[in-house]
């Protein structure tokens, strides 16, 4: 094999390695697209890039000219369809955006590696890890907007005054209840567990509110649900 072939194999190997690194981070977080998906996307993108650069050299001639970017450009369109399949909406929550973006970035890394742009491919992979491992905890500690909705699902014992104390606790901690849905038990002759779904708005700390509500007498379970786009 000549030096060009070894160079192409090196580009494929780098694309495989960097794509696997990105996929490993998604796999550890148990996302919809994990190690295998990201590795295949980056590896394939590198191969398509190499084909776009070198695959048509035998047909070039005096009357044949080719644009080497045309085949590679189709990767972007193809990844758009793959990423769209990873995004789904449930109620007012959009999930899978970050995973879809990671697949798109993996394709870009594979393209860069396939084009022989080794340093940009490595730098972008490193930047991705920084964004996922460092920026995610930072975003979690940013103060919440008072306009951002939060949803709590709760189970409590009926006829013990638990609901009144729950609403008082929400108000005391800076939250307002914008929506309240209660499923009453069919048998009203004795206290039973009641399911409650609350939509809250406020600038308070949701984790502290959840802990406080869990300590209310008569409250059995309190679970916070996401109501915004997640890093899925």
C-alpha positions as CSV (number, residue, x, y, z in Angstrom):
1,X,0.0,0.0,0.0
2,X,1.2,3.5,-0.9
3,X,1.5,6.4,1.5
4,X,-1.9,7.8,0.3
5,X,-3.7,4.6,1.3
6,X,-2.0,4.6,4.7
7,X,-3.1,8.2,5.2
8,X,-6.7,7.4,4.4
9,X,-6.6,4.5,6.8
10,X,-5.2,6.8,9.4
11,X,-8.1,9.2,8.8
12,X,-10.6,6.4,9.2
13,X,-9.0,5.2,12.4
14,X,-9.0,8.7,13.9
15,X,-12.7,9.2,13.0
16,X,-13.5,5.8,14.6
17,X,-11.7,6.7,17.8
18,X,-13.1,10.3,18.2
19,X,-16.6,9.2,17.3
20,X,-16.4,6.4,19.9
21,X,-15.3,8.9,22.6
22,X,-18.4,11.0,21.9
23,X,-20.6,7.9,21.8
24,X,-19.1,6.7,25.1
25,X,-20.2,9.8,26.8
26,X,-23.8,9.4,25.5
27,X,-23.7,5.7,26.4
28,X,-22.7,6.4,30.0
29,X,-25.7,8.8,30.3
30,X,-28.0,6.2,28.9
31,X,-29.2,8.2,25.9
32,X,-31.2,7.0,22.9
33,X,-28.2,7.1,20.7
34,X,-25.0,5.7,22.4
35,X,-21.6,4.2,21.6
36,X,-22.5,2.2,18.5
37,X,-24.6,4.9,16.8
38,X,-22.1,7.7,17.2
39,X,-19.2,5.5,16.2
40,X,-21.0,4.3,13.0
41,X,-22.0,7.9,12.1
42,X,-18.5,9.4,12.5
43,X,-16.9,6.4,10.8
44,X,-19.3,6.5,7.8
45,X,-18.9,10.3,7.5
46,X,-15.1,9.9,7.3
47,X,-15.5,7.3,4.6
48,X,-17.9,9.4,2.6
49,X,-15.5,12.3,2.8
50,X,-12.6,10.1,1.5
51,X,-14.8,8.8,-1.3
52,X,-15.7,12.4,-2.2
53,X,-12.1,13.4,-2.3
54,X,-10.5,10.4,-4.0
55,X,-13.2,8.1,-5.3
56,X,-13.6,9.7,-8.8
57,X,-10.0,10.2,-9.8
58,X,-10.2,7.5,-12.5
59,X,-13.0,9.2,-14.4
60,X,-11.5,12.6,-14.6
61,X,-10.4,13.8,-18.0
62,X,-10.4,16.6,-20.5
63,X,-14.2,16.7,-20.7
64,X,-15.0,15.5,-17.2
65,X,-14.8,17.8,-14.2
66,X,-16.2,17.0,-10.7
67,X,-16.9,19.0,-7.6
68,X,-15.4,17.0,-4.7
69,X,-17.6,18.7,-2.2
70,X,-20.9,17.5,-3.7
71,X,-20.9,14.1,-2.2
72,X,-19.6,15.3,1.2
73,X,-22.3,17.9,1.4
74,X,-25.0,15.3,1.4
75,X,-23.8,14.1,4.8
76,X,-25.3,17.2,6.4
77,X,-28.7,16.5,4.8
78,X,-28.6,12.8,5.8
79,X,-27.7,13.5,9.4
80,X,-30.6,15.9,9.6
81,X,-33.0,13.0,9.1
82,X,-31.2,10.8,11.6
83,X,-31.2,13.6,14.2
84,X,-34.9,14.3,13.7
85,X,-35.7,10.7,14.6
86,X,-34.0,11.2,18.0
87,X,-36.2,14.1,19.0
88,X,-39.7,13.6,20.5
89,X,-42.2,15.7,22.3
90,X,-44.2,14.7,25.3
91,X,-46.7,17.2,26.5
92,X,-44.6,20.4,26.7
93,X,-41.3,18.7,27.1
94,X,-38.9,18.3,24.2
95,X,-36.4,15.5,24.6
96,X,-33.4,14.3,22.6
97,X,-32.2,17.7,21.4
98,X,-28.7,17.3,22.8
99,X,-28.3,13.7,21.6
100,X,-29.4,14.8,18.1
101,X,-26.9,17.6,18.2
102,X,-24.2,15.2,19.3
103,X,-24.9,13.0,16.3
104,X,-24.6,16.0,14.1
105,X,-21.3,17.0,15.7
106,X,-20.0,13.4,15.4
107,X,-20.7,13.5,11.7
108,X,-18.8,16.8,11.5
109,X,-15.9,15.3,13.4
110,X,-15.9,12.3,11.0
111,X,-15.9,14.6,8.0
112,X,-13.0,16.6,9.4
113,X,-11.0,13.4,10.1
114,X,-11.8,12.1,6.7
115,X,-10.6,15.3,5.1
116,X,-7.3,15.0,6.9
117,X,-8.1,17.9,9.3
118,X,-6.9,16.0,12.3
119,X,-6.3,18.9,14.7
120,X,-9.8,20.5,14.3
121,X,-11.4,17.0,14.7
122,X,-9.5,16.5,18.0
123,X,-10.2,20.0,19.3
124,X,-14.0,19.8,18.6
125,X,-14.2,16.4,20.3
126,X,-12.4,17.8,23.3
127,X,-14.7,20.8,23.3
128,X,-17.7,18.5,23.2
129,X,-16.5,16.7,26.3
130,X,-15.9,20.0,28.1
131,X,-19.5,21.2,27.2
132,X,-21.1,17.9,28.4
133,X,-19.0,17.4,31.5
134,X,-18.5,20.9,32.8
135,X,-21.3,23.1,31.3
136,X,-24.1,20.7,32.3
137,X,-23.4,21.0,36.1
138,X,-23.0,24.7,35.6
139,X,-26.3,25.0,33.9
140,X,-28.0,23.1,36.7
141,X,-26.7,25.6,39.3
142,X,-27.8,28.7,37.4
143,X,-30.7,30.6,39.1
144,X,-34.1,29.6,37.7
145,X,-36.3,32.1,35.9
146,X,-39.5,32.9,37.8
147,X,-41.3,32.3,34.5
148,X,-40.0,28.8,34.0
149,X,-42.7,26.2,34.8
150,X,-42.1,23.3,37.1
151,X,-44.3,20.2,37.5
152,X,-44.6,18.2,40.7
153,X,-46.4,14.9,40.9
154,X,-47.5,14.0,44.4
155,X,-49.3,11.3,46.4
156,X,-50.8,12.2,49.7
157,X,-53.4,10.8,52.2
158,X,-56.8,12.4,51.9
159,X,-58.7,14.2,54.8
160,X,-55.5,15.1,56.8
161,X,-55.0,18.6,55.7
162,X,-52.0,17.7,53.6
163,X,-53.1,19.7,50.5
164,X,-53.5,22.9,52.5
165,X,-50.0,22.6,54.0
166,X,-48.5,21.8,50.6
167,X,-50.0,24.9,49.1
168,X,-48.8,27.0,52.0
169,X,-45.3,25.6,51.7
170,X,-45.2,26.4,47.9
171,X,-46.3,30.0,48.6
172,X,-43.8,30.4,51.4
173,X,-40.9,29.3,49.2
174,X,-41.7,31.7,46.4
175,X,-43.8,29.5,44.1
176,X,-47.3,30.1,42.6
177,X,-49.5,27.3,41.5
178,X,-50.7,27.9,38.0
179,X,-52.3,24.5,37.4
180,X,-53.7,21.9,39.8
181,X,-55.1,18.4,38.9
182,X,-56.4,16.0,41.6
183,X,-57.5,12.5,41.2
184,X,-59.9,11.8,44.1
185,X,-60.3,8.2,45.4
186,X,-63.6,6.5,44.4
187,X,-64.3,5.6,48.1
188,X,-64.8,8.7,50.2
189,X,-65.7,6.9,53.4
190,X,-62.1,6.5,54.6
191,X,-58.7,8.3,53.9
192,X,-57.1,7.0,50.8
193,X,-54.1,8.0,48.7
194,X,-54.8,10.9,46.3
195,X,-52.8,11.7,43.2
196,X,-51.9,15.4,42.6
197,X,-50.3,17.1,39.7
198,X,-49.1,20.7,40.2
199,X,-47.6,23.1,37.7
200,X,-45.6,25.8,39.5
201,X,-43.8,29.0,38.6
202,X,-41.3,30.8,40.7
203,X,-37.6,31.6,41.3
204,X,-37.2,29.3,44.3
205,X,-35.2,26.1,44.4
206,X,-37.2,23.2,43.2
207,X,-35.1,20.6,45.0
208,X,-35.6,22.4,48.3
209,X,-39.3,22.6,47.7
210,X,-39.5,18.9,46.9
211,X,-37.7,18.0,50.1
212,X,-39.9,20.3,52.2
213,X,-43.1,18.8,50.7
214,X,-41.9,15.3,51.3
215,X,-41.6,16.1,55.0
216,X,-45.3,17.3,55.2
217,X,-47.4,15.0,57.3
218,X,-49.6,12.9,55.1
219,X,-47.5,13.3,51.9
220,X,-46.3,9.9,50.6
221,X,-44.4,10.7,47.4
222,X,-43.2,13.8,45.7
223,X,-41.6,13.6,42.2
224,X,-40.4,16.5,40.0
225,X,-41.0,16.2,36.3
226,X,-39.2,18.1,33.5
227,X,-41.3,20.7,31.6
228,X,-38.6,22.0,29.4
229,X,-36.2,20.8,26.7
230,X,-33.7,18.4,28.3
231,X,-30.1,17.5,27.6
232,X,-31.3,14.2,26.2
